C-alpha cells in the first residue's frame, strides 16, 4: 500500500535529517576546538524494488540515508598563540602522537602500542618533560642519542626534561701571548721556551681533550721559533710530528712568516693577513678532527708576538726536562724542575711537562691524579710521538700542605737503548710543594682558548619550522634534542575519528608514511600558531535551518499518512 511506503520513507527522512542535525551540532560545538575538522552530510536515495517488465520505474518503497563525510584534508587557518610550543602544520601532514596506558607514576610513562594522528598542535611540556597537547596526546618524534649526538631513527615520545649540555665540536683555538723577548744583542743570547696552559677541546662525541702549545726559540736566530701542539692527556691524539710549525717574527716582534716542518709556507705573508695553522687530532683509525690555530695577523701587534729585551714575556705554564751527563760515570739524568702540578683541593687533575727531545724521542712526564682524599698522583714518562709509556707508573701521596709524603725522588727509563734516570722535583722539600693549597695554580689559562663553550644550564626548549626540537642553555647555545614526526596517508579522509581531534589508520586510509617535517609532502610547521577549527558557522547555521525544515516536513508527511490510514480504517467501519 503506497500510504505505508510513504510512511516508511518519511521515517527514513527523519533519521537522515537527525544525522545531519547531529553533524551540524558537532561542528558548531567544536567551532573553537584546535585542529577540529568539520564534517558534512551526504544524502543518498534507496529503492527497495520495482515492478518487473515495467517500462517506467514503479517503486515499491523508497527511502533516504545520510552519510557522514570527513574532511580531514581541509586546512584550518593558523591562529597566533601565546604558547611558544604550539605548532600548526602548513601542509598535508598530521602529528604522530601516543596515548598513555594509565600505568603511570611520577618518573615513567607507559604508552599504548599504537599510533594516533592529529592536527591539534597545542603542545606544552608536562612535569615529566613530555610534550603533550590539550587532548592529552603525547607528541612523537626522533630523539638524539645523548652518547653520540646523532639523531635516531626509531619513533618515541619526545622528552625534553633536564637536557644535559653537550659541548659542540671544537673548530678553532686561539693564542694570545708574548712568547719571548728579542735580545738586545742578537749574536749573544740564550734560547728561550714558552709553554701554554692546556685548552679544553671537544671531539664530535663531546668528549673533552686537552691541547697545549710549546714554543722553542732557535739557537741561531732569535726571531725564529718552533711551535708544536700536543695532547696533554698523554694519549697522542695530537701528534707532534704532524702539528709542528716554524714561526718567524719581524724585528719589531710582529708575525712575519710561518712554514710547516718541511719548510712549505703556510698562508700569506701580506701585511694584515690572518695567520692560521691546521691542528689535526686523531681519535681512532677512522675519526679525525681538524682545528685551526689562530696566532694573529702578519705585522699585527696583538695575538702572538715577541717583546723587546726590556719587556715582559708570558710565563710558561709548564717546563721541559733538563738533560745532564755525569762526566765521571757517564750516567744520564733527566730532571723535572720544581713546578706545581695541581692543587690540594682539586680532583681528576692532570699535568704534563713540555716535550723534550731525548735520543730522538720527544719525552714528557705525565702526572695523573688518582685520588682526591688523600691527594694521590701517578707519574710516568711518556713518548709523545706515539703516546706509549717509557716507564712504569710511580704513585705519590701528598700531604695537606702540598708536599710529597715519603715519595721516591727518581724513576728509571730506557730511551732508544740508553738508560736514563728521571729526577723528580724535590719530593720532601716543604719550600717547594708540588701541590698548591690555593684553588688555582696561578698560570695564565686565557692565553690559549678554544671556541667551545663547555658549560651551560638548561633553560627551556624551542620548536623550529623544520620540526627540530632544540634545548636552550644559559650560555646562549642551542642543542638539538629531537625532531617531530609527521605522517601522511593515501586517503586521509578514510581515517577513523576518535576522541580528542585524533584519528587512527584504517584499511580505507592506508598505512601511514611517517618521517620528519617536509618529507612525504607533510609540510612545515608554523611555530607559535595553532590550526583553527574548519567549522564554517555561517554555512552551518544556514544548513541547520534547512535541516530543521526538512525534519518538520517529514513529520508532516507522517501525520498526513496517519490521517489517510485513519480514513481508510474508518471507511471499513
C-alpha positions as a Python dict, from the first residue, in 0.01 Angstrom:
ca = {
    (1, 'X'): (0, 0, 0),
    (2, 'X'): (151, 334, -110),
    (3, 'X'): (49, 509, 214),
    (4, 'X'): (265, 264, 410),
    (5, 'X'): (551, 324, 165),
    (6, 'X'): (521, 699, 219),
    (7, 'X'): (521, 647, 595),
    (8, 'X'): (842, 437, 579),
    (9, 'X'): (1011, 692, 354),
    (10, 'X'): (922, 979, 588),
    (11, 'X'): (1069, 791, 885),
    (12, 'X'): (1396, 737, 693),
    (13, 'X'): (1392, 1109, 612),
    (14, 'X'): (1362, 1194, 982),
    (15, 'X'): (1654, 963, 1061),
    (16, 'X'): (1863, 1115, 782),
    (17, 'X'): (1793, 1471, 897),
    (18, 'X'): (1874, 1363, 1253),
    (19, 'X'): (2218, 1255, 1129),
    (20, 'X'): (2263, 1588, 951),
    (21, 'X'): (2148, 1770, 1263),
    (22, 'X'): (2398, 1574, 1474),
    (23, 'X'): (2685, 1659, 1238),
    (24, 'X'): (2592, 2027, 1230),
    (25, 'X'): (2558, 2031, 1607),
    (26, 'X'): (2902, 1875, 1645),
    (27, 'X'): (3057, 2124, 1403),
    (28, 'X'): (2902, 2421, 1581),
    (29, 'X'): (3004, 2288, 1925),
    (30, 'X'): (3366, 2247, 1806),
    (31, 'X'): (3393, 2580, 1625),
    (32, 'X'): (3670, 2684, 1867),
    (33, 'X'): (3840, 2343, 1902),
    (34, 'X'): (4202, 2346, 1787),
    (35, 'X'): (4262, 2114, 1494),
    (36, 'X'): (3896, 2009, 1463),
    (37, 'X'): (3788, 1904, 1112),
    (38, 'X'): (3425, 1979, 1033),
    (39, 'X'): (3214, 1701, 876),
    (40, 'X'): (2941, 1734, 615),
    (41, 'X'): (2639, 1515, 547),
    (42, 'X'): (2567, 1346, 215),
    (43, 'X'): (2221, 1204, 136),
    (44, 'X'): (2154, 906, -87),
    (45, 'X'): (1829, 757, -221),
    (46, 'X'): (1740, 388, -180),
    (47, 'X'): (1493, 196, -400),
    (48, 'X'): (1366, -125, -241),
    (49, 'X'): (1228, -278, -563),
    (50, 'X'): (1042, -221, -889),
    (51, 'X'): (774, -396, -1098),
    (52, 'X'): (935, -645, -1336),
    (53, 'X'): (871, -572, -1703),
    (54, 'X'): (751, -220, -1643),
    (55, 'X'): (880, 37, -1889),
    (56, 'X'): (893, 305, -1620),
    (57, 'X'): (1007, 299, -1259),
    (58, 'X'): (730, 171, -1036),
    (59, 'X'): (888, 198, -691),
    (60, 'X'): (764, -36, -422),
    (61, 'X'): (938, 150, -136),
    (62, 'X'): (1171, 446, -140),
    (63, 'X'): (1392, 571, 146),
    (64, 'X'): (1687, 800, 213),
    (65, 'X'): (2007, 752, 406),
    (66, 'X'): (2255, 1008, 545),
    (67, 'X'): (2630, 950, 526),
    (68, 'X'): (2882, 1150, 732),
    (69, 'X'): (3167, 1275, 513),
    (70, 'X'): (3504, 1357, 676),
    (71, 'X'): (3721, 1644, 552),
    (72, 'X'): (4048, 1581, 733),
    (73, 'X'): (4234, 1728, 436),
    (74, 'X'): (4077, 2072, 487),
    (75, 'X'): (4338, 2320, 614),
    (76, 'X'): (4235, 2531, 912),
    (77, 'X'): (4350, 2891, 950),
    (78, 'X'): (4673, 2934, 1155),
    (79, 'X'): (4594, 3139, 1464),
    (80, 'X'): (4856, 3311, 1677),
    (81, 'X'): (4906, 3153, 2019),
    (82, 'X'): (5079, 3273, 2336),
    (83, 'X'): (5214, 2919, 2374),
    (84, 'X'): (5566, 2915, 2228),
    (85, 'X'): (5548, 2536, 2178),
    (86, 'X'): (5222, 2548, 1983),
    (87, 'X'): (5266, 2442, 1620),
    (88, 'X'): (5035, 2443, 1320),
    (89, 'X'): (5110, 2223, 1020),
    (90, 'X'): (5131, 2404, 687),
    (91, 'X'): (5073, 2107, 460),
    (92, 'X'): (4902, 1769, 449),
    (93, 'X'): (5078, 1601, 740),
    (94, 'X'): (4946, 1501, 1080),
    (95, 'X'): (5129, 1486, 1411),
    (96, 'X'): (5209, 1133, 1525),
    (97, 'X'): (5101, 1101, 1888),
    (98, 'X'): (5063, 837, 2159),
    (99, 'X'): (4828, 776, 2448),
    (100, 'X'): (4945, 660, 2791),
    (101, 'X'): (4823, 324, 2915),
    (102, 'X'): (4731, 466, 3251),
    (103, 'X'): (5012, 276, 3423),
    (104, 'X'): (5197, 599, 3501),
    (105, 'X'): (5397, 703, 3805),
    (106, 'X'): (5596, 1014, 3892),
    (107, 'X'): (5903, 906, 3696),
    (108, 'X'): (5791, 695, 3398),
    (109, 'X'): (5505, 682, 3149),
    (110, 'X'): (5390, 370, 2966),
    (111, 'X'): (5230, 415, 2623),
    (112, 'X'): (4979, 217, 2419),
    (113, 'X'): (5128, 10, 2140),
    (114, 'X'): (4963, 206, 1860),
    (115, 'X'): (4998, 541, 1689),
    (116, 'X'): (4736, 813, 1676),
    (117, 'X'): (4732, 1110, 1440),
    (118, 'X'): (4611, 1464, 1497),
    (119, 'X'): (4627, 1823, 1376),
    (120, 'X'): (4598, 1957, 1731),
    (121, 'X'): (4944, 2108, 1778),
    (122, 'X'): (4880, 2295, 2101),
    (123, 'X'): (5162, 2123, 2291),
    (124, 'X'): (5316, 2206, 2625),
    (125, 'X'): (5575, 2038, 2849),
    (126, 'X'): (5436, 1831, 3134),
    (127, 'X'): (5600, 1756, 3469),
    (128, 'X'): (5794, 1463, 3322),
    (129, 'X'): (5928, 1662, 3025),
    (130, 'X'): (5696, 1515, 2759),
    (131, 'X'): (5525, 1738, 2501),
    (132, 'X'): (5150, 1684, 2544),
    (133, 'X'): (4864, 1853, 2359),
    (134, 'X'): (4540, 1980, 2512),
    (135, 'X'): (4366, 1649, 2435),
    (136, 'X'): (4622, 1451, 2635),
    (137, 'X'): (4813, 1302, 2340),
    (138, 'X'): (5195, 1278, 2364),
    (139, 'X'): (5396, 1407, 2067),
    (140, 'X'): (5618, 1151, 1894),
    (141, 'X'): (5941, 1204, 1704),
    (142, 'X'): (6303, 1102, 1669),
    (143, 'X'): (6530, 1163, 1969),
    (144, 'X'): (6901, 1247, 1968),
    (145, 'X'): (7124, 984, 2127),
    (146, 'X'): (7293, 1163, 2421),
    (147, 'X'): (7603, 945, 2384),
    (148, 'X'): (7672, 1016, 2015),
    (149, 'X'): (7472, 1331, 1944),
    (150, 'X'): (7320, 1159, 1640),
    (151, 'X'): (6950, 1168, 1554),
    (152, 'X'): (6789, 827, 1598),
    (153, 'X'): (6551, 661, 1353),
    (154, 'X'): (6306, 497, 1594),
    (155, 'X'): (5982, 668, 1687),
    (156, 'X'): (5923, 756, 2052),
    (157, 'X'): (5753, 1016, 2269),
    (158, 'X'): (5966, 1332, 2272),
    (159, 'X'): (6105, 1412, 2616),
    (160, 'X'): (6287, 1737, 2696),
    (161, 'X'): (6332, 1702, 3071),
    (162, 'X'): (6662, 1839, 3209),
    (163, 'X'): (6867, 1808, 2891),
    (164, 'X'): (7241, 1794, 2960),
    (165, 'X'): (7454, 2044, 2772),
    (166, 'X'): (7664, 1878, 2505),
    (167, 'X'): (7966, 2089, 2404),
    (168, 'X'): (7994, 2128, 2025),
    (169, 'X'): (8297, 2001, 1838),
    (170, 'X'): (8585, 2245, 1861),
    (171, 'X'): (8676, 2408, 1532),
    (172, 'X'): (8924, 2677, 1636),
    (173, 'X'): (9179, 2759, 1905),
    (174, 'X'): (9342, 3099, 1953),
    (175, 'X'): (9671, 3204, 2111),
    (176, 'X'): (9718, 3549, 2263),
    (177, 'X'): (10063, 3557, 2424),
    (178, 'X'): (10407, 3712, 2425),
    (179, 'X'): (10616, 3403, 2359),
    (180, 'X'): (10959, 3556, 2433),
    (181, 'X'): (11193, 3853, 2422),
    (182, 'X'): (11404, 3993, 2139),
    (183, 'X'): (11757, 4000, 2284),
    (184, 'X'): (11943, 4331, 2295),
    (185, 'X'): (12238, 4157, 2128),
    (186, 'X'): (12114, 3904, 1873),
    (187, 'X'): (12459, 3750, 1848),
    (188, 'X'): (12466, 3659, 2216),
    (189, 'X'): (12152, 3517, 2373),
    (190, 'X'): (12023, 3204, 2547),
    (191, 'X'): (11737, 3033, 2364),
    (192, 'X'): (11405, 3059, 2547),
    (193, 'X'): (11097, 2840, 2558),
    (194, 'X'): (10732, 2900, 2636),
    (195, 'X'): (10451, 2652, 2703),
    (196, 'X'): (10086, 2742, 2735),
    (197, 'X'): (9842, 2607, 2986),
    (198, 'X'): (9625, 2344, 2815),
    (199, 'X'): (9298, 2441, 2648),
    (200, 'X'): (8998, 2210, 2651),
    (201, 'X'): (8875, 2094, 2312),
    (202, 'X'): (8588, 1860, 2226),
    (203, 'X'): (8551, 1597, 1958),
    (204, 'X'): (8234, 1507, 1766),
    (205, 'X'): (8118, 1289, 2057),
    (206, 'X'): (8152, 1580, 2304),
    (207, 'X'): (8448, 1407, 2470),
    (208, 'X'): (8693, 1652, 2626),
    (209, 'X'): (9061, 1655, 2528),
    (210, 'X'): (9337, 1894, 2631),
    (211, 'X'): (9582, 2058, 2395),
    (212, 'X'): (9879, 2284, 2470),
    (213, 'X'): (10142, 2466, 2265),
    (214, 'X'): (10514, 2461, 2331),
    (215, 'X'): (10744, 2724, 2173),
    (216, 'X'): (11122, 2675, 2139),
    (217, 'X'): (11347, 2954, 2019),
    (218, 'X'): (11614, 2883, 1758),
    (219, 'X'): (11970, 2883, 1892),
    (220, 'X'): (12094, 3059, 1576),
    (221, 'X'): (11820, 3314, 1506),
    (222, 'X'): (11620, 3463, 1797),
    (223, 'X'): (11336, 3564, 1564),
    (224, 'X'): (11267, 3205, 1459),
    (225, 'X'): (11065, 2970, 1681),
    (226, 'X'): (10936, 2615, 1652),
    (227, 'X'): (10580, 2574, 1781),
    (228, 'X'): (10423, 2234, 1845),
    (229, 'X'): (10075, 2136, 1956),
    (230, 'X'): (10050, 1830, 2178),
    (231, 'X'): (9795, 1632, 2378),
    (232, 'X'): (9846, 1699, 2748),
    (233, 'X'): (9642, 1389, 2838),
    (234, 'X'): (9929, 1177, 2707),
    (235, 'X'): (9710, 991, 2459),
    (236, 'X'): (9885, 1121, 2146),
    (237, 'X'): (9561, 1226, 1979),
    (238, 'X'): (9754, 1534, 1859),
    (239, 'X'): (10074, 1404, 1706),
    (240, 'X'): (10377, 1629, 1747),
    (241, 'X'): (10522, 1540, 1407),
    (242, 'X'): (10202, 1638, 1227),
    (243, 'X'): (10145, 1958, 1423),
    (244, 'X'): (10484, 2131, 1433),
    (245, 'X'): (10546, 2463, 1255),
    (246, 'X'): (10823, 2721, 1222),
    (247, 'X'): (10725, 3079, 1303),
    (248, 'X'): (10939, 3380, 1210),
    (249, 'X'): (10889, 3721, 1371),
    (250, 'X'): (10981, 4065, 1243),
    (251, 'X'): (11242, 4270, 1424),
    (252, 'X'): (10962, 4465, 1594),
    (253, 'X'): (10816, 4143, 1739),
    (254, 'X'): (10523, 4104, 1500),
    (255, 'X'): (10450, 3792, 1297),
    (256, 'X'): (10633, 3768, 964),
    (257, 'X'): (10605, 3416, 822),
    (258, 'X'): (10500, 3059, 903),
    (259, 'X'): (10617, 2733, 744),
    (260, 'X'): (10542, 2370, 818),
    (261, 'X'): (10806, 2120, 929),
    (262, 'X'): (10911, 2065, 567),
    (263, 'X'): (10962, 2437, 502),
    (264, 'X'): (10642, 2492, 300),
    (265, 'X'): (10482, 2832, 359),
    (266, 'X'): (10150, 2838, 544),
    (267, 'X'): (9918, 3117, 440),
    (268, 'X'): (10003, 3463, 313),
    (269, 'X'): (10289, 3691, 418),
    (270, 'X'): (10096, 4004, 319),
    (271, 'X'): (10059, 4256, 600),
    (272, 'X'): (9728, 4208, 778),
    (273, 'X'): (9678, 3851, 654),
    (274, 'X'): (9541, 3611, 915),
    (275, 'X'): (9787, 3351, 1046),
    (276, 'X'): (9603, 3024, 1097),
    (277, 'X'): (9759, 2680, 1128),
    (278, 'X'): (9581, 2346, 1091),
    (279, 'X'): (9592, 2128, 1405),
    (280, 'X'): (9485, 1768, 1342),
    (281, 'X'): (9378, 1524, 1610),
    (282, 'X'): (9323, 1151, 1551),
    (283, 'X'): (9099, 968, 1799),
    (284, 'X'): (9087, 631, 1629),
    (285, 'X'): (9154, 474, 1292),
    (286, 'X'): (8855, 644, 1129),
    (287, 'X'): (8792, 958, 1335),
    (288, 'X'): (8996, 1274, 1283),
    (289, 'X'): (8934, 1634, 1374),
    (290, 'X'): (9099, 1942, 1225),
    (291, 'X'): (9106, 2268, 1418),
    (292, 'X'): (9254, 2600, 1315),
    (293, 'X'): (9511, 2761, 1542),
    (294, 'X'): (9488, 3139, 1513),
    (295, 'X'): (9810, 3327, 1601),
    (296, 'X'): (9702, 3675, 1488),
    (297, 'X'): (9790, 3863, 1170),
    (298, 'X'): (10107, 3930, 973),
    (299, 'X'): (10254, 4254, 1110),
    (300, 'X'): (9987, 4272, 1380),
    (301, 'X'): (10063, 4400, 1730),
    (302, 'X'): (9812, 4172, 1902),
    (303, 'X'): (9770, 3798, 1920),
    (304, 'X'): (10106, 3614, 1922),
    (305, 'X'): (10404, 3849, 1945),
    (306, 'X'): (10758, 3894, 2083),
    (307, 'X'): (10859, 4178, 2312),
    (308, 'X'): (11173, 4384, 2347),
    (309, 'X'): (11455, 4282, 2576),
    (310, 'X'): (11318, 4512, 2845),
    (311, 'X'): (10958, 4391, 2805),
    (312, 'X'): (10774, 4113, 2989),
    (313, 'X'): (10711, 3779, 2821),
    (314, 'X'): (10426, 3544, 2908),
    (315, 'X'): (10504, 3299, 3184),
    (316, 'X'): (10524, 2932, 3090),
    (317, 'X'): (10262, 2705, 3240),
    (318, 'X'): (10492, 2402, 3210),
    (319, 'X'): (10863, 2341, 3167),
    (320, 'X'): (11051, 2062, 2997),
    (321, 'X'): (11311, 1815, 3119),
    (322, 'X'): (11675, 1913, 3152),
    (323, 'X'): (11939, 1658, 3041),
    (324, 'X'): (12268, 1634, 3230),
    (325, 'X'): (12552, 1380, 3194),
    (326, 'X'): (12788, 1287, 3475),
    (327, 'X'): (13139, 1344, 3337),
    (328, 'X'): (13281, 1070, 3560),
    (329, 'X'): (13028, 790, 3528),
    (330, 'X'): (12855, 892, 3210),
    (331, 'X'): (12515, 850, 3381),
    (332, 'X'): (12241, 1048, 3211),
    (333, 'X'): (11980, 1227, 3418),
    (334, 'X'): (11659, 1400, 3309),
    (335, 'X'): (11544, 1650, 3568),
    (336, 'X'): (11194, 1790, 3604),
    (337, 'X'): (11215, 2136, 3751),
    (338, 'X'): (11024, 2234, 4062),
    (339, 'X'): (10677, 2322, 3939),
    (340, 'X'): (10332, 2291, 4088),
    (341, 'X'): (10137, 2022, 3908),
    (342, 'X'): (9796, 2079, 4069),
    (343, 'X'): (9607, 2183, 4381),
    (344, 'X'): (9539, 2005, 4709),
    (345, 'X'): (9165, 2063, 4670),
    (346, 'X'): (9114, 1958, 4308),
    (347, 'X'): (9003, 1626, 4164),
    (348, 'X'): (9061, 1444, 3834),
    (349, 'X'): (9359, 1671, 3764),
    (350, 'X'): (9647, 1607, 3528),
    (351, 'X'): (9973, 1778, 3439),
    (352, 'X'): (10227, 1721, 3166),
    (353, 'X'): (10571, 1872, 3116),
    (354, 'X'): (10660, 2026, 2782),
    (355, 'X'): (10803, 1767, 2539),
    (356, 'X'): (11184, 1742, 2542),
    (357, 'X'): (11369, 1553, 2269),
    (358, 'X'): (11586, 1280, 2421),
    (359, 'X'): (11777, 1036, 2196),
    (360, 'X'): (11547, 1141, 1912),
    (361, 'X'): (11231, 1081, 2117),
    (362, 'X'): (11003, 1361, 2247),
    (363, 'X'): (10963, 1285, 2619),
    (364, 'X'): (10719, 1428, 2871),
    (365, 'X'): (10635, 1347, 3232),
    (366, 'X'): (10264, 1275, 3275),
    (367, 'X'): (10110, 1332, 3618),
    (368, 'X'): (9756, 1199, 3673),
    (369, 'X'): (9555, 1234, 3993),
    (370, 'X'): (9408, 903, 4111),
    (371, 'X'): (9260, 1012, 4446),
    (372, 'X'): (9132, 1337, 4590),
    (373, 'X'): (9141, 1241, 4957),
    (374, 'X'): (9419, 1195, 5032),
    (375, 'X'): (9570, 1359, 4719),
    (376, 'X'): (9742, 1079, 4528),
    (377, 'X'): (9901, 1102, 4184),
    (378, 'X'): (10065, 865, 3937),
    (379, 'X'): (10370, 985, 3740),
    (380, 'X'): (10533, 821, 3437),
    (381, 'X'): (10743, 909, 3132),
    (382, 'X'): (10557, 923, 2800),
    (383, 'X'): (10680, 903, 2441),
    (384, 'X'): (10497, 1195, 2280),
    (385, 'X'): (10548, 1060, 1929),
    (386, 'X'): (10309, 770, 1983),
    (387, 'X'): (10170, 810, 2334),
    (388, 'X'): (10344, 499, 2464),
    (389, 'X'): (10478, 469, 2819),
    (390, 'X'): (10855, 490, 2867),
    (391, 'X'): (10842, 390, 3233),
    (392, 'X'): (10615, 230, 3485),
    (393, 'X'): (10382, 442, 3696),
    (394, 'X'): (10501, 565, 4032),
    (395, 'X'): (10235, 651, 4287),
    (396, 'X'): (10290, 956, 4511),
    (397, 'X'): (10076, 1064, 4805),
    (398, 'X'): (10077, 1427, 4913),
    (399, 'X'): (10034, 1599, 5247),
    (400, 'X'): (9775, 1866, 5317),
    (401, 'X'): (10040, 2137, 5262),
    (402, 'X'): (10114, 2006, 4911),
    (403, 'X'): (10442, 1836, 4988),
    (404, 'X'): (10505, 1474, 4897),
    (405, 'X'): (10474, 1212, 5168),
    (406, 'X'): (10788, 997, 5159),
    (407, 'X'): (10787, 972, 4781),
    (408, 'X'): (11072, 843, 4562),
    (409, 'X'): (11296, 1108, 4415),
    (410, 'X'): (11358, 942, 4078),
    (411, 'X'): (11236, 682, 3831),
    (412, 'X'): (11432, 486, 3571),
    (413, 'X'): (11365, 461, 3199),
    (414, 'X'): (11531, 344, 2878),
    (415, 'X'): (11501, 553, 2563),
    (416, 'X'): (11625, 408, 2234),
    (417, 'X'): (11851, 169, 2422),
    (418, 'X'): (12002, 432, 2651),
    (419, 'X'): (11934, 425, 3024),
    (420, 'X'): (11819, 745, 3192),
    (421, 'X'): (11731, 842, 3545),
    (422, 'X'): (11443, 1086, 3568),
    (423, 'X'): (11488, 1309, 3870),
    (424, 'X'): (11155, 1426, 4010),
    (425, 'X'): (11112, 1762, 4182),
    (426, 'X'): (11223, 1782, 4545),
    (427, 'X'): (10969, 1544, 4694),
    (428, 'X'): (11022, 1623, 5061),
    (429, 'X'): (11112, 1989, 5029),
    (430, 'X'): (10850, 2190, 5216),
    (431, 'X'): (10978, 2503, 5045),
    (432, 'X'): (10876, 2370, 4702),
    (433, 'X'): (10543, 2189, 4740),
    (434, 'X'): (10424, 2023, 4420),
    (435, 'X'): (10058, 2094, 4500),
    (436, 'X'): (9922, 2441, 4559),
    (437, 'X'): (9694, 2496, 4858),
    (438, 'X'): (9502, 2762, 4666),
    (439, 'X'): (9216, 2681, 4429),
    (440, 'X'): (9424, 2755, 4115),
    (441, 'X'): (9783, 2726, 4001),
    (442, 'X'): (9805, 3091, 3902),
    (443, 'X'): (9902, 3007, 3544),
    (444, 'X'): (9760, 3203, 3254),
    (445, 'X'): (9470, 2990, 3132),
    (446, 'X'): (9349, 3267, 2899),
    (447, 'X'): (9646, 3261, 2659),
    (448, 'X'): (9524, 2957, 2466),
    (449, 'X'): (9148, 2938, 2423),
    (450, 'X'): (8904, 2736, 2214),
    (451, 'X'): (8574, 2829, 2054),
    (452, 'X'): (8393, 2563, 2257),
    (453, 'X'): (8163, 2658, 2542),
    (454, 'X'): (8193, 2379, 2795),
    (455, 'X'): (7916, 2466, 3039),
    (456, 'X'): (7558, 2582, 3033),
    (457, 'X'): (7244, 2526, 3239),
    (458, 'X'): (6923, 2409, 3073),
    (459, 'X'): (6667, 2688, 3041),
    (460, 'X'): (6395, 2559, 2811),
    (461, 'X'): (6305, 2420, 2473),
    (462, 'X'): (6204, 2560, 2135),
    (463, 'X'): (6047, 2412, 1822),
    (464, 'X'): (6171, 2513, 1477),
    (465, 'X'): (5975, 2524, 1149),
    (466, 'X'): (6151, 2207, 1027),
    (467, 'X'): (6031, 2019, 1334),
    (468, 'X'): (6361, 2040, 1520),
    (469, 'X'): (6320, 2044, 1897),
    (470, 'X'): (6612, 2237, 2047),
    (471, 'X'): (6717, 2287, 2407),
    (472, 'X'): (6823, 2638, 2510),
    (473, 'X'): (7104, 2698, 2759),
    (474, 'X'): (7221, 2985, 2978),
    (475, 'X'): (7537, 3030, 2768),
    (476, 'X'): (7326, 3123, 2465),
    (477, 'X'): (7384, 2790, 2292),
    (478, 'X'): (7111, 2569, 2150),
    (479, 'X'): (7124, 2195, 2105),
    (480, 'X'): (6916, 1953, 1900),
    (481, 'X'): (6710, 1722, 2123),
    (482, 'X'): (6491, 1558, 1863),
    (483, 'X'): (6274, 1607, 1557),
    (484, 'X'): (5897, 1597, 1535),
    (485, 'X'): (5748, 1318, 1323),
    (486, 'X'): (5469, 1389, 1074),
    (487, 'X'): (5258, 1134, 887),
    (488, 'X'): (5076, 1131, 556),
    (489, 'X'): (4816, 894, 409),
    (490, 'X'): (4700, 798, 61),
    (491, 'X'): (4342, 871, 172),
    (492, 'X'): (4348, 1092, 478),
    (493, 'X'): (3967, 1120, 473),
    (494, 'X'): (3946, 745, 532),
    (495, 'X'): (4087, 775, 884),
    (496, 'X'): (3882, 670, 1183),
    (497, 'X'): (3797, 959, 1416),
    (498, 'X'): (3848, 907, 1790),
    (499, 'X'): (3821, 1135, 2092),
    (500, 'X'): (4037, 1447, 2115),
    (501, 'X'): (4062, 1551, 1748),
    (502, 'X'): (4265, 1238, 1678),
    (503, 'X'): (4246, 958, 1423),
    (504, 'X'): (4359, 601, 1374),
    (505, 'X'): (4458, 432, 1049),
    (506, 'X'): (4207, 212, 863),
    (507, 'X'): (4201, -2, 552),
    (508, 'X'): (4035, 289, 374),
    (509, 'X'): (4309, 536, 473),
    (510, 'X'): (4600, 304, 404),
    (511, 'X'): (4913, 276, 615),
    (512, 'X'): (5084, 598, 725),
    (513, 'X'): (5407, 723, 571),
    (514, 'X'): (5598, 868, 865),
    (515, 'X'): (5902, 1094, 853),
    (516, 'X'): (6034, 1432, 957),
    (517, 'X'): (5865, 1758, 866),
    (518, 'X'): (5887, 1832, 495),
    (519, 'X'): (5922, 1468, 392),
    (520, 'X'): (5647, 1284, 202),
    (521, 'X'): (5457, 1606, 138),
    (522, 'X'): (5383, 1657, 508),
    (523, 'X'): (5471, 2027, 508),
    (524, 'X'): (5639, 2255, 760),
    (525, 'X'): (5542, 2393, 1100),
    (526, 'X'): (5424, 2741, 1188),
    (527, 'X'): (5556, 2771, 1542),
    (528, 'X'): (5362, 2985, 1787),
    (529, 'X'): (5039, 2914, 1597),
    (530, 'X'): (4755, 2668, 1627),
    (531, 'X'): (4530, 2542, 1350),
    (532, 'X'): (4176, 2667, 1400),
    (533, 'X'): (3864, 2458, 1354),
    (534, 'X'): (3737, 2428, 996),
    (535, 'X'): (3378, 2484, 1109),
    (536, 'X'): (3202, 2750, 897),
    (537, 'X'): (2939, 2889, 1132),
    (538, 'X'): (2764, 3089, 860),
    (539, 'X'): (2705, 2794, 628),
    (540, 'X'): (2634, 2552, 915),
    (541, 'X'): (2369, 2778, 1067),
    (542, 'X'): (2205, 2807, 726),
    (543, 'X'): (2222, 2430, 682),
    (544, 'X'): (2075, 2391, 1031),
    (545, 'X'): (1765, 2584, 923),
    (546, 'X'): (1734, 2367, 611),
    (547, 'X'): (1768, 2050, 822),
    (548, 'X'): (1505, 2179, 1063),
    (549, 'X'): (1260, 2249, 782),
    (550, 'X'): (1328, 1913, 617),
    (551, 'X'): (1279, 1735, 950),
    (552, 'X'): (948, 1919, 1006),
    (553, 'X'): (834, 1838, 651),
    (554, 'X'): (900, 1467, 708),
    (555, 'X'): (698, 1478, 1031),
    (556, 'X'): (417, 1641, 829),
    (557, 'X'): (429, 1351, 584),
    (558, 'X'): (392, 1108, 874),
    (559, 'X'): (94, 1293, 1024),
    (560, 'X'): (-69, 1312, 679),
    (561, 'X'): (-9, 940, 620),
    (562, 'X'): (-159, 872, 960),
    (563, 'X'): (-468, 1072, 868),
    (564, 'X'): (-505, 877, 543),
    (565, 'X'): (-473, 548, 725),
    (566, 'X'): (-732, 654, 980),
    (567, 'X'): (-967, 748, 695),
    (568, 'X'): (-911, 411, 531),
    (569, 'X'): (-990, 227, 854),
    (570, 'X'): (-1299, 439, 909),
    (571, 'X'): (-1421, 354, 559),
    (572, 'X'): (-1445, -15, 654),
    (573, 'X'): (-1644, 70, 960),
}
